[in-house]
Amino acid sequence: MRKRRPNHRLVKIHRNYTVEEAAMLFGNHKNTVRAWIKAGLPTCDARRPTLILGRELALFLQSRRAKNKRPCMPGEVYCMRCRAPRTPAGGMAEYLPKTERLGTLVGICPECEAMMYRRVSLAKLPLVRGNLEITIAQAERRVSESRNPTVNSDKEQES
């Protein structure tokens, strides 16, 4: 099974890996590991079989993952279509609570007009807010919490 992002924590730092062993460790093809070597993954020497130090492999994968990170600043939500953090259109977002302490900020991307989502806790909402105008939606009530629960059934329509 091929994994999308290799987990650097699987690497044993005091071990040497061949190209084939590194590929098997992450479930990738050996040509993927060879592409990593061409992209800058250091090897022990130029002899065959090509050996990669575990410490160097872990550092290489960590640096690749860190390079691709796009952290959101206060007032920004990550747009999956644009692949960049952006301030929602009109500087407005809506907070939809999922639980008592956790919810989702929802906004519209000003570039591609796609929906943008950012998971945030209610306690950290002031830190994430920035200059956004946030509307906090009320959580939907459950039927069991209602004073007069209504049950729509077909039995009433039959009689």
N, C-alpha and C positions, 0 to 999 in steps of 0.2 A: 504494500500500500504506500503510495507516494504522499509525503506530507508537504504541505504548502510552504511552511517555514521551518527549517531544521532547528530543533531545540538544542542550543549549545550546552545545556545541562546534561545531556546524554554522553558527552565526551569525557573520557577519563584523561585528565591533564598529564599524568605521569606515564602515558602509553604512547607508542608510535603506531600510526595507522598507515596501511597501504591505501591506494586509491580505491580498490575494491572493498576493503573493510569499512572505509569511511562512507562509501555509497550504501553498503548494507546497513550501517548503523542508522542512517536517516531514511532508508527506503527509497533512495534516488538511484539514478543510473550512474555508472562510473564516468560517463562523459560529463555529467553535471559537476562532479568533483574536479575533473580536469579543467573545466571552464572556470571553476573557482581558483585553480592554480594560475591560470592565465590572467585572472582578474586581480591577482596579488596575494593569494594564499602561499605563504612561504613553505618550502620543502627542506628536508634535511640536507640533501646534496643533489647533484645532477645524475647520480647513478640509478640503476634499475635494481629492484623495484623502487618506485618513487615512494618515499616515506614522509609522512606529515606528523609533526609533533602534536600531541593532543592539546597542549597549552596554546599553540599557535592556531590550531583549528577552532578552538573555543573562542579565542579573541577575534578571529576573523569573522565568525558568525555573529558574535555580539556587535561588532562594529557595523556589519551590514544591516542588522536589525535597528540599531540606533540611528543610522544614516537615514532610514526610511520613515522614522517617526515624525509626525507633524502635530505637536502638542497644541491644544487650543488655549488661547489667552482668554482672560475675562471678556465676556461679551461676544465670544465666538462659538460657533457650532460647526462640527466637521461635516462637509458635504461629500457623500460617497461618490457621487457622479463626477464632481470636479477634482476629487482627491486632495482637498485642501480645506483648512479651517477658514470660515467666512462669517462675517456679521450677517445675521438674517435680514431679509428685505424689510425696509422700513424701521429697522432697529427694534422689531417686535418679535416676541416668542411667547409660547404658551407652555406652562408647566402642568403636565398631566401626572398626578400622583398614582403610583402603582401600589405602594404600601404606605404605612404611616410615615416612614422616614425616607423613602426612596421614590423617585419619579423620573420623568423624561421631559427635557426641554425640546419643544418642537418649533421649527421655524421653516421659512422658505428661502432657498438659495437665491440671491439677487442675480447671479450669472446664468444658471441653467433652469431656474424655477422648480427644482426638485425639492422634496421634503427633506429636512435635515433633522437629525435626532441626536441628543446628548443626554446620557444617563447621569443624574446628579442627585445627591442626597439633599433633603430639605435643609439640613443644618449648614451645608456649604453653598446654598443658593445665593446668599449675598456676595460670596467671593467670586462665583462664576458669573454673576449678573453683569458686571461691567456697566455699560451705558444702555443696556437693553431694557425695554419696557416689557415686563413680564406679567402675563395674565395667569393667575392660578385658578385652574378649573377645580370644581368640587368633585371629589371622588364619588363614583356612582354607588348608591346605596344597595345593599343586598336585600333580597326578599325577606330574609330572616330578621333583618334589623328594622324593617318597616312596621309601623303600628298596625296598619291595615293591609296585610299582604293580599294581593289579588292573584287569583289563579285562573288563567284563561283555560277553559276546558270545553270540549265539544259536548259534554253531557248536558250543559245548560241549553245549548242550541237545539238538542234533540227533543227536549220536552216542551 
